[in-house]
């Protein structure tokens, strides 16, 4: 009512709140009849039902590896496409939860979308992964992975530029750096991007940790990856992992193992 204003996502007390994501808000300067409201709802439902067919790949940001070791290391780190005007402003909200707010998008004339947003909640000194997708793809959807955009801080303005953004829509998610299985990949990265098990460092059961596969640009879905040899140096991916070599760079030699009977010696 005009006398009391209107509310979106909550009743007048603020107790009964909607749990979900609001994508669009449209206002009108005239009353809508019931048939028009129903037609608008049905058309929007159809759009989101067909939305997976409109998925567009968003180019992920480059990342760095902050540590070493076979298992306990941070694989996907660094600012990526995100920059800030400072770190951890005073007086911000501290919480075990984090969320994105104050989101502003501005298109440029060179096929780039400039975004600014705040990450609220969290803890001072921590950084938070940000992912983007053209649809709200769940973690079970292996065909429409999210893209890593970089790491941002809370309580400061984060800047992100996306080149050739999707024509349909774009969604951002911020996540903590929790790594339950210590494989170098955050739980969020495993659920959204690599589609691996965040509680099992060896999701493919091939003797190679998930973090090592991502670090060396190898597939994290499918079978037989441990036996593949992308650099054609006669060392399988599993052998390269065990020897501590790079599976994408040929070692220039072959390693042969003698049989227990000694019939086939080293060449």
C-alpha positions as a Markdown table, in Angstrom:
| # | Residue | x | y | z |
|---|---|---|---|---|
| 1 | Unk | 0.0 | 0.0 | 0.0 |
| 2 | Unk | 1.1 | 3.5 | -0.7 |
| 3 | Unk | 0.6 | 4.5 | 2.9 |
| 4 | Unk | 3.0 | 1.9 | 4.3 |
| 5 | Unk | 5.3 | 1.5 | 1.4 |
| 6 | Unk | 6.3 | -1.9 | 0.0 |
| 7 | Unk | 8.7 | -4.6 | 0.9 |
| 8 | Unk | 10.6 | -7.1 | -1.2 |
| 9 | Unk | 11.7 | -10.5 | 0.3 |
| 10 | Unk | 10.3 | -9.9 | 3.8 |
| 11 | Unk | 7.1 | -9.0 | 5.7 |
| 12 | Unk | 6.7 | -5.9 | 7.7 |
| 13 | Unk | 8.4 | -7.4 | 10.7 |
| 14 | Unk | 11.4 | -8.6 | 8.9 |
| 15 | Unk | 11.0 | -12.1 | 10.4 |
| 16 | Unk | 9.4 | -13.9 | 7.4 |
| 17 | Unk | 12.1 | -13.6 | 4.8 |
| 18 | Unk | 12.4 | -15.1 | 1.3 |
| 19 | Unk | 15.3 | -17.6 | 0.8 |
| 20 | Unk | 16.5 | -17.3 | -2.7 |
| 21 | Unk | 18.0 | -15.1 | -5.3 |
| 22 | Unk | 16.2 | -12.1 | -6.9 |
| 23 | Unk | 17.4 | -11.6 | -10.5 |
| 24 | Unk | 15.2 | -8.8 | -11.8 |
| 25 | Unk | 12.9 | -6.2 | -10.4 |
| 26 | Unk | 10.4 | -4.3 | -12.5 |
| 27 | Unk | 8.1 | -1.5 | -11.4 |
| 28 | Unk | 5.1 | -0.1 | -13.2 |
| 29 | Unk | 3.2 | 3.2 | -12.9 |
| 30 | Unk | -0.1 | 1.5 | -13.2 |
| 31 | Unk | -1.8 | -1.5 | -11.5 |
| 32 | Unk | -1.4 | -4.9 | -13.1 |
| 33 | Unk | -4.3 | -7.2 | -13.3 |
| 34 | Unk | -4.1 | -10.9 | -12.2 |
| 35 | Unk | -3.8 | -12.2 | -15.8 |
| 36 | Unk | -0.8 | -10.0 | -16.6 |
| 37 | Unk | 1.0 | -11.0 | -13.4 |
| 38 | Unk | 0.4 | -14.7 | -14.2 |
| 39 | Unk | 1.7 | -14.3 | -17.7 |
| 40 | Unk | 4.8 | -12.5 | -16.5 |
| 41 | Unk | 5.5 | -15.2 | -14.0 |
| 42 | Unk | 5.0 | -18.0 | -16.5 |
| 43 | Unk | 7.3 | -16.3 | -19.0 |
| 44 | Unk | 10.1 | -15.8 | -16.4 |
| 45 | Unk | 9.8 | -19.5 | -15.3 |
| 46 | Unk | 10.2 | -20.6 | -18.9 |
| 47 | Unk | 13.3 | -18.5 | -19.3 |
| 48 | Unk | 15.0 | -20.0 | -16.2 |
| 49 | Unk | 13.9 | -23.5 | -17.3 |
| 50 | Unk | 15.6 | -23.0 | -20.6 |
| 51 | Unk | 18.5 | -21.1 | -19.1 |
| 52 | Unk | 21.0 | -24.0 | -19.2 |
| 53 | Unk | 20.6 | -24.0 | -23.0 |
| 54 | Unk | 21.8 | -20.3 | -22.9 |
| 55 | Unk | 25.0 | -21.0 | -21.0 |
| 56 | Unk | 28.1 | -19.0 | -22.1 |
| 57 | Unk | 31.6 | -19.8 | -21.1 |
| 58 | Unk | 33.3 | -17.0 | -19.1 |
| 59 | Unk | 37.1 | -16.9 | -19.5 |
| 60 | Unk | 38.7 | -17.7 | -16.1 |
| 61 | Unk | 41.3 | -15.5 | -14.6 |
| 62 | Unk | 45.0 | -16.6 | -14.4 |
| 63 | Unk | 46.1 | -17.9 | -11.0 |
| 64 | Unk | 49.3 | -18.6 | -9.1 |
| 65 | Unk | 50.5 | -21.4 | -6.8 |
| 66 | Unk | 51.5 | -20.1 | -3.5 |
| 67 | Unk | 53.4 | -23.1 | -2.1 |
| 68 | Unk | 55.0 | -26.4 | -2.9 |
| 69 | Unk | 54.7 | -30.0 | -1.9 |
| 70 | Unk | 52.8 | -33.0 | -3.3 |
| 71 | Unk | 49.6 | -32.5 | -1.3 |
| 72 | Unk | 49.5 | -29.6 | 1.1 |
| 73 | Unk | 49.8 | -26.6 | -1.1 |
| 74 | Unk | 47.6 | -23.8 | -2.4 |
| 75 | Unk | 47.0 | -24.3 | -6.1 |
| 76 | Unk | 44.6 | -21.6 | -7.1 |
| 77 | Unk | 45.7 | -18.3 | -5.5 |
| 78 | Unk | 46.2 | -14.7 | -6.5 |
| 79 | Unk | 44.2 | -11.6 | -7.4 |
| 80 | Unk | 43.2 | -12.9 | -10.9 |
| 81 | Unk | 41.1 | -10.2 | -12.5 |
| 82 | Unk | 40.2 | -8.5 | -9.2 |
| 83 | Unk | 41.8 | -5.4 | -7.8 |
| 84 | Unk | 41.0 | -3.3 | -4.7 |
| 85 | Unk | 41.4 | 0.2 | -3.4 |
| 86 | Unk | 42.6 | -1.0 | 0.0 |
| 87 | Unk | 42.3 | -3.9 | 2.3 |
| 88 | Unk | 40.0 | -4.6 | 5.2 |
| 89 | Unk | 38.4 | -1.2 | 6.1 |
| 90 | Unk | 37.7 | -0.6 | 9.8 |
| 91 | Unk | 34.2 | -0.9 | 11.2 |
| 92 | Unk | 33.0 | -3.6 | 8.8 |
| 93 | Unk | 30.8 | -6.6 | 9.7 |
| 94 | Unk | 32.6 | -9.7 | 10.8 |
| 95 | Unk | 30.8 | -13.0 | 10.4 |
| 96 | Unk | 31.4 | -16.6 | 9.6 |
| 97 | Unk | 29.2 | -16.0 | 6.6 |
| 98 | Unk | 30.1 | -13.9 | 3.6 |
| 99 | Unk | 28.0 | -12.3 | 0.8 |
| 100 | Unk | 28.3 | -9.9 | -2.1 |
| 101 | Unk | 26.5 | -6.6 | -2.0 |
| 102 | Unk | 26.6 | -3.0 | -3.5 |
| 103 | Unk | 27.0 | -4.6 | -6.9 |
| 104 | Unk | 27.4 | -2.1 | -9.9 |
| 105 | Unk | 28.0 | -3.1 | -13.5 |
| 106 | Unk | 29.0 | -0.7 | -16.3 |
| 107 | Unk | 29.5 | -1.6 | -19.9 |
| 108 | Unk | 32.3 | -0.1 | -21.9 |
| 109 | Unk | 32.7 | 0.4 | -25.6 |
| 110 | Unk | 35.2 | -2.4 | -26.1 |
| 111 | Unk | 33.2 | -5.5 | -25.2 |
| 112 | Unk | 34.1 | -5.2 | -21.5 |
| 113 | Unk | 31.9 | -5.1 | -18.4 |
| 114 | Unk | 33.4 | -3.3 | -15.4 |
| 115 | Unk | 32.0 | -4.5 | -12.1 |
| 116 | Unk | 32.4 | -3.1 | -8.5 |
| 117 | Unk | 31.1 | -4.9 | -5.4 |
| 118 | Unk | 31.7 | -5.4 | -1.7 |
| 119 | Unk | 32.3 | -8.6 | 0.1 |
| 120 | Unk | 30.6 | -8.4 | 3.5 |
| 121 | Unk | 31.2 | -10.7 | 6.5 |
| 122 | Unk | 34.3 | -12.8 | 6.9 |
| 123 | Unk | 37.5 | -12.0 | 8.8 |
| 124 | Unk | 40.1 | -9.3 | 8.5 |
| 125 | Unk | 43.2 | -10.5 | 6.7 |
| 126 | Unk | 41.5 | -13.3 | 4.8 |
| 127 | Unk | 40.9 | -13.3 | 1.1 |
| 128 | Unk | 37.9 | -14.8 | -0.6 |
| 129 | Unk | 37.5 | -16.6 | -3.9 |
| 130 | Unk | 35.1 | -15.1 | -6.4 |
| 131 | Unk | 33.5 | -17.2 | -9.2 |
| 132 | Unk | 31.3 | -16.2 | -12.2 |
| 133 | Unk | 28.9 | -18.1 | -14.4 |
| 134 | Unk | 26.2 | -17.2 | -16.9 |
| 135 | Unk | 23.7 | -19.4 | -15.2 |
| 136 | Unk | 23.1 | -20.5 | -11.6 |
| 137 | Unk | 24.6 | -24.0 | -12.2 |
| 138 | Unk | 24.6 | -26.3 | -9.2 |
| 139 | Unk | 27.7 | -28.2 | -8.0 |
| 140 | Unk | 26.2 | -31.4 | -9.5 |
| 141 | Unk | 26.2 | -29.9 | -13.0 |
| 142 | Unk | 29.5 | -30.9 | -14.6 |
| 143 | Unk | 28.7 | -29.5 | -18.0 |
| 144 | Unk | 28.4 | -25.8 | -16.9 |
| 145 | Unk | 31.3 | -25.1 | -14.6 |
| 146 | Unk | 31.9 | -21.8 | -12.9 |
| 147 | Unk | 35.0 | -19.7 | -13.7 |
| 148 | Unk | 37.5 | -18.5 | -11.2 |
| 149 | Unk | 37.7 | -14.7 | -11.2 |
| 150 | Unk | 40.3 | -14.1 | -8.5 |
| 151 | Unk | 40.5 | -13.3 | -4.8 |
| 152 | Unk | 39.1 | -10.3 | -3.1 |
| 153 | Unk | 39.0 | -8.8 | 0.4 |
| 154 | Unk | 36.0 | -7.9 | 2.5 |
| 155 | Unk | 34.8 | -4.4 | 3.4 |
| 156 | Unk | 36.6 | -2.8 | 0.5 |
| 157 | Unk | 35.5 | -2.0 | -3.0 |
| 158 | Unk | 36.5 | -4.8 | -5.4 |
| 159 | Unk | 37.0 | -4.1 | -9.1 |
| 160 | Unk | 36.5 | -6.8 | -11.7 |
| 161 | Unk | 36.5 | -6.5 | -15.5 |
| 162 | Unk | 35.0 | -9.2 | -17.7 |
| 163 | Unk | 36.0 | -9.2 | -21.4 |
| 164 | Unk | 33.3 | -10.4 | -23.8 |
| 165 | Unk | 30.7 | -11.0 | -21.0 |
| 166 | Unk | 27.7 | -13.3 | -21.7 |
| 167 | Unk | 24.7 | -11.8 | -23.5 |
| 168 | Unk | 22.3 | -13.6 | -21.2 |
| 169 | Unk | 23.2 | -12.9 | -17.6 |
| 170 | Unk | 26.1 | -13.2 | -15.2 |
| 171 | Unk | 26.2 | -14.3 | -11.6 |
| 172 | Unk | 29.0 | -13.9 | -9.0 |
| 173 | Unk | 29.6 | -16.1 | -5.9 |
| 174 | Unk | 32.1 | -15.4 | -3.1 |
| 175 | Unk | 33.5 | -18.3 | -1.1 |
| 176 | Unk | 35.9 | -18.9 | 1.8 |
| 177 | Unk | 39.3 | -20.5 | 1.6 |
| 178 | Unk | 38.3 | -23.6 | 3.4 |
| 179 | Unk | 40.1 | -26.8 | 2.1 |
| 180 | Unk | 38.6 | -29.8 | 3.9 |
| 181 | Unk | 40.8 | -32.4 | 2.2 |
| 182 | Unk | 44.1 | -30.4 | 2.1 |
| 183 | Unk | 44.6 | -31.0 | -1.6 |
| 184 | Unk | 45.3 | -27.3 | -2.4 |
| 185 | Unk | 41.9 | -26.6 | -3.8 |
| 186 | Unk | 39.2 | -24.8 | -1.8 |
| 187 | Unk | 36.0 | -26.6 | -1.2 |
| 188 | Unk | 34.2 | -24.0 | -3.4 |
| 189 | Unk | 36.6 | -24.5 | -6.3 |
| 190 | Unk | 36.1 | -28.2 | -6.2 |
| 191 | Unk | 32.3 | -27.9 | -6.1 |
| 192 | Unk | 32.0 | -25.1 | -8.7 |
| 193 | Unk | 35.0 | -25.5 | -11.1 |
| 194 | Unk | 36.9 | -28.8 | -11.0 |
| 195 | Unk | 33.8 | -30.7 | -9.9 |
| 196 | Unk | 35.8 | -32.9 | -7.6 |
| 197 | Unk | 35.1 | -34.2 | -4.1 |
| 198 | Unk | 36.0 | -31.5 | -1.5 |
| 199 | Unk | 36.4 | -34.2 | 1.2 |
| 200 | Unk | 38.5 | -36.6 | -0.9 |
| 201 | Unk | 41.9 | -35.4 | -2.2 |
| 202 | Unk | 42.0 | -38.3 | -4.7 |
| 203 | Unk | 38.6 | -38.0 | -6.3 |
| 204 | Unk | 39.5 | -40.0 | -9.4 |
| 205 | Unk | 41.0 | -42.8 | -7.4 |
| 206 | Unk | 44.1 | -42.9 | -9.7 |
| 207 | Unk | 46.8 | -42.1 | -7.1 |
| 208 | Unk | 47.0 | -38.4 | -8.1 |
| 209 | Unk | 45.6 | -35.7 | -5.9 |
| 210 | Unk | 43.0 | -33.3 | -7.4 |
| 211 | Unk | 45.2 | -30.3 | -6.7 |
| 212 | Unk | 48.1 | -31.7 | -8.7 |
| 213 | Unk | 45.8 | -32.2 | -11.7 |
| 214 | Unk | 44.6 | -28.6 | -11.6 |
| 215 | Unk | 48.1 | -27.3 | -11.1 |
| 216 | Unk | 49.3 | -29.0 | -14.2 |
| 217 | Unk | 46.2 | -28.2 | -16.3 |
| 218 | Unk | 45.0 | -31.8 | -16.5 |
| 219 | Unk | 41.4 | -33.0 | -16.7 |
| 220 | Unk | 39.6 | -33.5 | -13.4 |
| 221 | Unk | 36.7 | -35.5 | -14.9 |
| 222 | Unk | 36.8 | -38.8 | -16.7 |
| 223 | Unk | 38.8 | -42.0 | -16.5 |
| 224 | Unk | 42.3 | -43.1 | -17.5 |
| 225 | Unk | 43.9 | -39.7 | -16.8 |
| 226 | Unk | 46.6 | -41.3 | -14.7 |
| 227 | Unk | 47.8 | -43.4 | -17.6 |
| 228 | Unk | 47.8 | -40.6 | -20.2 |
| 229 | Unk | 51.0 | -39.0 | -21.4 |
| 230 | Unk | 50.2 | -35.4 | -22.7 |
| 231 | Unk | 53.9 | -34.5 | -23.3 |
| 232 | Unk | 54.8 | -37.8 | -25.0 |
| 233 | Unk | 57.9 | -38.5 | -22.9 |
| 234 | Unk | 56.9 | -42.1 | -22.1 |
| 235 | Unk | 56.0 | -41.1 | -18.6 |
| 236 | Unk | 52.3 | -41.4 | -17.6 |
| 237 | Unk | 50.7 | -38.6 | -15.5 |
| 238 | Unk | 50.9 | -40.9 | -12.5 |
| 239 | Unk | 54.6 | -41.5 | -13.1 |
| 240 | Unk | 55.3 | -37.8 | -13.5 |
| 241 | Unk | 53.4 | -37.1 | -10.2 |
| 242 | Unk | 55.5 | -39.8 | -8.4 |
| 243 | Unk | 58.8 | -38.5 | -9.9 |
| 244 | Unk | 57.9 | -34.9 | -9.2 |
| 245 | Unk | 58.2 | -33.9 | -12.9 |
| 246 | Unk | 55.8 | -31.7 | -15.1 |
| 247 | Unk | 53.4 | -33.8 | -17.2 |
| 248 | Unk | 53.2 | -30.9 | -19.7 |
| 249 | Unk | 57.0 | -30.7 | -20.3 |
| 250 | Unk | 58.8 | -33.6 | -21.9 |
| 251 | Unk | 61.7 | -34.8 | -19.9 |
| 252 | Unk | 63.6 | -35.8 | -23.0 |
| 253 | Unk | 64.2 | -39.4 | -21.9 |
| 254 | Unk | 62.3 | -42.5 | -21.0 |
| 255 | Unk | 62.5 | -44.4 | -17.7 |
| 256 | Unk | 62.3 | -48.1 | -17.9 |
| 257 | Unk | 62.1 | -50.5 | -15.0 |
| 258 | Unk | 63.7 | -54.0 | -15.0 |
| 259 | Unk | 61.4 | -57.0 | -14.4 |
| 260 | Unk | 62.0 | -58.9 | -11.2 |
| 261 | Unk | 63.5 | -61.8 | -13.2 |
| 262 | Unk | 66.1 | -59.5 | -14.7 |
| 263 | Unk | 65.2 | -60.6 | -18.2 |
| 264 | Unk | 64.5 | -57.1 | -19.5 |
| 265 | Unk | 67.2 | -54.8 | -18.3 |
| 266 | Unk | 67.6 | -51.1 | -18.7 |
| 267 | Unk | 67.9 | -50.1 | -22.4 |
